[in-house]
Amino acid sequence: MATAYVLINCELGSEESIIDRLRGLEGVVEVHGTFGAYDILAKIESPRVEALRETITWKIRKIEKIRSTLTLMGIEGQA
């Protein structure tokens, strides 16, 4: 199972609507609002790394009012 953590910066006041949209995406298993440099943390899982990349690139990053993302890919086999 491929895992990624996506740190998200969004426009002020759009956090709740983006969190709701993220929760509706296939592969998104956790979403948390955060304090600090990023506004939202999302955990994404997929059986294939390519499917994970597609979700991040074509679904998450295209959500309106997301300004930027930082993706941290998990290393398979390290828990």
C-alpha positions in Angstrom: 0.0 0.0 0.0 1.4 3.4 -1.0 0.9 6.2 1.4 1.4 10.0 1.1 0.8 12.9 3.5 -0.2 16.1 1.7 0.3 19.4 3.5 -2.0 22.1 2.1 -2.1 25.9 2.1 -5.4 27.4 1.2 -7.1 30.8 1.0 -8.2 32.2 4.3 -11.7 31.0 5.3 -11.8 28.1 2.8 -10.5 25.5 5.2 -13.8 23.8 6.1 -15.0 23.6 2.5 -11.7 22.1 1.3 -11.7 19.6 4.2 -15.2 18.5 3.2 -14.1 18.1 -0.5 -11.0 16.1 0.6 -13.1 13.7 2.7 -15.1 12.8 -0.4 -12.2 11.8 -2.5 -11.3 8.1 -3.0 -8.1 7.2 -1.3 -8.2 10.0 1.3 -8.2 8.2 4.6 -7.6 11.1 7.1 -8.0 14.9 7.0 -7.0 17.3 9.7 -7.1 21.1 10.0 -3.8 22.3 11.5 -2.1 25.3 13.1 1.3 26.5 11.8 2.8 26.8 8.3 0.1 24.7 6.7 -3.7 24.7 7.0 -4.6 21.1 6.3 -3.0 17.7 6.5 -4.4 14.9 4.4 -3.3 11.2 4.4 -3.8 9.4 1.1 -3.5 5.6 0.5 -3.6 3.6 -2.7 -2.5 0.1 -3.8 -0.3 1.7 -6.5 2.1 4.7 -6.3 0.9 5.9 -9.8 -2.8 6.1 -8.6 -1.6 8.0 -5.5 0.2 10.5 -7.7 -2.9 10.9 -10.0 -5.1 11.6 -6.9 -2.7 14.3 -5.7 -2.0 15.9 -9.0 -5.4 15.7 -10.7 -7.9 15.8 -7.8 -6.4 17.4 -4.8 -4.2 20.1 -6.4 -7.1 21.1 -8.7 -9.5 22.0 -5.8 -10.4 25.6 -6.0 -8.8 27.9 -3.3 -5.9 25.5 -2.6 -2.8 27.7 -3.0 0.0 25.2 -2.6 0.8 21.7 -1.4 3.8 19.7 -0.1 3.7 16.0 -0.5 5.6 13.6 1.7 5.6 10.0 0.3 5.9 7.2 2.7 8.6 4.5 2.3 7.0 1.1 1.8 8.3 -1.4 4.3 9.1 1.2 7.0 6.5 1.5 9.7 
